[in-house]
Amino acid sequence: MNETLKRLARLPADYVDMHLTWQRRVLPKVAPLARGRLIDVGCGEKPYLELFAPYVSEHVGVEYGTAFDRTHAAQRERKPDVYYDGVTLPFPDESFDSAINIDVLEHTESPATVVSEIARVLKRGGVLIMTAPFSFRIHEEPHDYFRFSPHGLRLLCERAGFEVERLTPYGSLPSLIAHKINSYLAFRVARLQALGQVVGKLPHEAATRAGPNFAAVPFVVPAMVFTAAAARALEHVVDDPTESLGYLVVARKA
């Protein structure tokens, strides 16, 4: 499939992905806080390179090599800049001005170690922009270990020497429900994983070879679009502050 067709195919796929929808809302608002040298811990294929490029002088992507090699992203053109052992970041103390850690913490066996290592390589006053899931399906198995409340994220950051400046939920209650429904329809009913990877989705999942359930696709796709549209219509009407897809953290090294 050529790149133009991939981009066109991704439009509906991205529309029904409520998690991605919310990240595209919140991350551009905090990206201008980044500056100087930026370390992207758990970068995958560096999907946020273009978002942060206007604000930083260098974007260094770091991945845990053993885990990354088993993902579909490992087959794609853009690769991490540096691989590490999953424990110690291979950089001296205070090497970076900014750090991002986007939907990675749940896949680490020791989240506290990861946050502490990020703090170590950040300069004083350096900013950490991090997202982590709260209510989300099990994914990237078997390396899916944790979910995080806002209180847990604050504790992790403060124990590592960060001052939390912003800790906000993303994904309203309607979006959360819609995301779960659409995940079920896409992955369990229509089996769209392999097709999704062809157009650039699910990069951190292992490569999937099983084909779609073509008989279900004509029913599933309109249902997913309707569900996503309904969530968008209801998100300003129905709210529950104790429910979210995940949390955004902005913290600064003290």
C-alpha positions as CSV (number, residue, x, y, z in Angstrom):
1,M,0.0,0.0,0.0
2,N,1.5,3.4,-1.0
3,E,1.8,6.3,1.5
4,T,-1.1,8.3,0.1
5,L,-3.5,5.3,0.5
6,K,-2.1,4.7,4.0
7,R,-2.8,8.3,5.0
8,L,-6.3,8.1,3.6
9,A,-7.0,4.8,5.3
10,R,-5.8,6.2,8.6
11,L,-8.3,9.1,8.7
12,P,-11.3,6.9,9.8
13,A,-9.0,4.7,11.9
14,D,-7.8,7.7,13.8
15,Y,-11.3,9.2,14.1
16,V,-12.7,6.1,16.0
17,D,-9.6,5.9,18.2
18,M,-10.7,8.0,21.2
19,H,-7.4,7.6,23.0
20,L,-5.5,9.1,20.1
21,T,-8.1,11.8,19.8
22,W,-7.5,13.0,23.3
23,Q,-3.8,12.8,23.1
24,R,-3.9,15.0,20.0
25,R,-5.8,17.5,22.1
26,V,-3.6,17.6,25.1
27,L,-0.1,17.1,23.9
28,P,0.1,20.1,21.5
29,K,-0.9,22.3,24.5
30,V,2.1,21.3,26.5
31,A,4.7,20.7,23.8
32,P,5.9,24.4,23.9
33,L,7.1,23.7,27.4
34,A,9.9,21.5,26.0
35,R,13.3,23.1,25.1
36,G,16.9,22.3,24.4
37,R,17.9,18.7,24.2
38,L,14.9,16.3,24.6
39,I,15.0,12.7,25.6
40,D,12.1,10.5,24.5
41,V,12.1,7.5,26.7
42,G,10.2,4.6,25.2
43,C,10.1,6.4,21.8
44,G,9.1,3.5,19.5
45,E,9.2,5.0,16.0
46,K,9.3,8.5,17.4
47,P,5.7,9.6,16.5
48,Y,6.1,12.9,18.4
49,L,9.2,14.0,16.6
50,E,7.3,16.6,14.5
51,L,5.2,17.8,17.4
52,F,8.2,18.8,19.5
53,A,10.6,19.8,16.7
54,P,9.7,23.5,16.8
55,Y,10.6,23.8,20.5
56,V,13.8,21.6,20.9
57,S,17.3,21.6,19.5
58,E,17.6,17.8,19.5
59,H,15.2,14.9,19.9
60,V,16.9,11.7,21.2
61,G,14.7,8.6,21.1
62,V,15.5,5.8,23.5
63,E,14.1,2.3,23.5
64,Y,14.5,-1.0,25.5
65,G,16.0,-3.0,22.7
66,T,14.8,-6.5,23.7
67,A,11.2,-5.4,23.9
68,F,11.3,-3.1,20.9
69,D,12.6,-5.9,18.6
70,R,9.4,-7.9,19.1
71,T,7.1,-5.0,18.0
72,H,5.7,-4.1,14.6
73,A,7.5,-0.7,14.9
74,A,10.8,-2.5,14.6
75,Q,9.9,-3.2,10.9
76,R,9.3,0.4,10.1
77,E,11.7,2.9,8.6
78,R,12.0,5.3,11.6
79,K,14.0,3.8,14.5
80,P,15.1,4.8,17.9
81,D,18.4,6.6,18.2
82,V,19.7,4.7,21.2
83,Y,18.8,1.3,22.8
84,Y,19.2,0.6,26.5
85,D,18.9,-2.2,29.0
86,G,15.6,-1.1,30.4
87,V,17.1,-0.1,33.7
88,T,19.9,2.6,33.3
89,L,19.7,5.3,30.7
90,P,23.1,5.4,28.9
91,F,23.7,9.1,29.5
92,P,25.6,11.2,32.1
93,D,23.7,13.1,34.8
94,E,22.0,16.3,33.7
95,S,22.4,15.6,30.0
96,F,19.0,16.9,28.8
97,D,16.7,19.9,29.2
98,S,13.4,18.1,28.6
99,A,12.0,14.6,28.6
100,I,8.8,12.9,27.3
101,N,7.5,9.6,28.3
102,I,4.2,8.9,26.4
103,D,2.2,5.8,27.3
104,V,5.3,3.9,28.3
105,L,5.2,3.6,32.1
106,E,2.6,0.8,32.2
107,H,5.0,-1.4,30.2
108,T,8.0,-1.1,32.6
109,E,8.6,-3.6,35.3
110,S,9.8,-0.8,37.7
111,P,8.1,2.5,36.9
112,A,9.8,4.2,39.8
113,T,13.2,3.3,38.3
114,V,12.2,4.8,35.0
115,V,11.0,8.0,36.5
116,S,14.1,8.3,38.7
117,E,16.4,7.7,35.7
118,I,14.6,10.4,33.8
119,A,15.2,12.7,36.7
120,R,18.9,11.8,36.8
121,V,19.5,12.7,33.2
122,L,17.5,15.9,33.3
123,K,19.1,19.2,34.2
124,R,17.7,21.1,37.2
125,G,14.6,22.9,36.1
126,G,14.2,20.5,33.2
127,V,10.6,19.5,32.3
128,L,9.1,16.1,32.1
129,I,5.9,15.6,30.0
130,M,4.4,12.2,30.6
131,T,1.1,10.4,29.9
132,A,0.0,7.1,31.5
133,P,-3.3,5.1,31.2
134,F,-5.9,4.7,33.9
135,S,-8.6,2.8,32.2
136,F,-7.4,0.9,29.1
137,R,-7.5,-2.6,27.6
138,I,-4.6,-5.0,28.2
139,H,-2.2,-4.5,25.3
140,E,1.3,-5.2,24.1
141,E,1.2,-8.5,26.1
142,P,2.9,-9.8,28.1
143,H,4.6,-6.4,28.8
144,D,1.6,-4.7,30.3
145,Y,2.0,-4.4,34.0
146,F,0.3,-1.3,35.6
147,R,-2.4,1.3,35.5
148,F,-2.0,4.7,37.2
149,S,-4.2,6.9,39.4
150,P,-3.3,10.6,39.6
151,H,-2.2,10.0,43.2
152,G,0.2,7.3,42.1
153,L,1.7,9.4,39.4
154,R,2.2,12.3,41.7
155,L,3.9,10.0,44.2
156,L,6.3,8.5,41.6
157,C,7.3,12.0,40.4
158,E,7.8,13.5,43.8
159,R,9.8,10.6,45.1
160,A,12.1,11.0,42.0
161,G,12.7,14.7,42.8
162,F,10.1,16.3,40.5
163,E,7.7,19.1,41.4
164,V,4.4,18.4,39.7
165,E,3.1,21.4,37.9
166,R,0.1,19.9,36.1
167,L,-1.7,16.6,36.5
168,T,-4.9,16.4,34.5
169,P,-7.1,13.6,33.2
170,Y,-7.7,13.1,29.5
171,G,-10.7,11.3,28.0
172,S,-14.1,12.0,29.3
173,L,-16.5,9.3,30.5
174,P,-18.3,9.1,27.1
175,S,-14.9,8.8,25.4
176,L,-13.8,6.1,27.8
177,I,-16.9,4.0,27.1
178,A,-16.6,4.6,23.3
179,H,-13.0,3.6,23.3
180,K,-13.8,0.3,25.0
181,I,-16.7,-0.4,22.6
182,N,-14.6,0.4,19.6
183,S,-11.7,-1.6,20.8
184,Y,-14.0,-4.6,21.2
185,L,-15.6,-4.2,17.8
186,A,-12.2,-3.6,16.0
187,F,-10.2,-6.3,17.7
188,R,-12.6,-9.0,18.8
189,V,-15.4,-8.8,16.2
190,A,-13.8,-7.5,12.9
191,R,-10.2,-8.6,13.8
192,L,-8.7,-5.4,12.2
193,Q,-5.3,-5.6,14.0
194,A,-3.3,-6.6,10.9
195,L,-5.0,-4.1,8.7
196,G,-4.4,-1.4,11.3
197,Q,-0.7,-2.2,11.3
198,V,-0.6,-1.9,7.5
199,V,-1.8,1.7,7.8
200,G,0.5,2.5,10.7
201,K,-1.6,1.7,13.8
202,L,-0.6,-0.5,16.8
203,P,3.2,0.0,16.3
204,H,4.1,-1.4,19.7
205,E,2.1,-4.5,19.4
206,A,3.7,-7.7,18.0
207,A,3.2,-8.1,14.2
208,T,-0.2,-9.6,13.5
209,R,-0.8,-12.0,10.6
210,A,-4.4,-13.0,11.1
211,G,-6.7,-11.5,8.5
212,P,-9.9,-9.5,9.1
213,N,-13.3,-10.9,9.5
214,F,-14.5,-9.4,6.2
215,A,-18.1,-10.4,6.9
216,A,-18.2,-8.2,10.0
217,V,-16.5,-5.1,8.5
218,P,-19.5,-3.5,6.8
219,F,-21.4,-3.6,10.1
220,V,-18.5,-2.8,12.5
221,V,-17.0,0.2,10.8
222,P,-20.3,2.3,10.7
223,A,-20.9,1.3,14.3
224,M,-17.5,2.5,15.4
225,V,-17.9,5.8,13.6
226,F,-21.3,6.3,15.2
227,T,-19.9,5.4,18.7
228,A,-17.0,7.9,18.3
229,A,-19.4,10.6,17.0
230,A,-21.7,10.0,20.0
231,A,-18.8,10.3,22.4
232,R,-17.8,13.6,21.0
233,A,-21.4,14.9,21.2
234,L,-21.8,13.8,24.8
235,E,-18.4,14.7,26.2
236,H,-19.4,18.2,27.4
237,V,-22.7,16.9,28.8
238,V,-21.8,13.8,30.7
239,D,-18.8,13.9,33.0
240,D,-17.3,12.0,35.9
241,P,-14.0,13.4,37.4
242,T,-13.1,9.9,38.7
243,E,-13.2,8.3,35.2
244,S,-10.7,8.9,32.4
245,L,-8.6,7.1,29.8
246,G,-5.4,8.4,31.4
247,Y,-3.5,11.3,32.9
248,L,-1.1,13.9,31.6
249,V,1.7,15.0,33.9
250,V,3.9,18.0,33.6
251,A,6.6,18.0,36.2
252,R,9.9,19.9,36.7
253,K,13.1,18.7,38.3
254,A,13.6,20.5,41.5
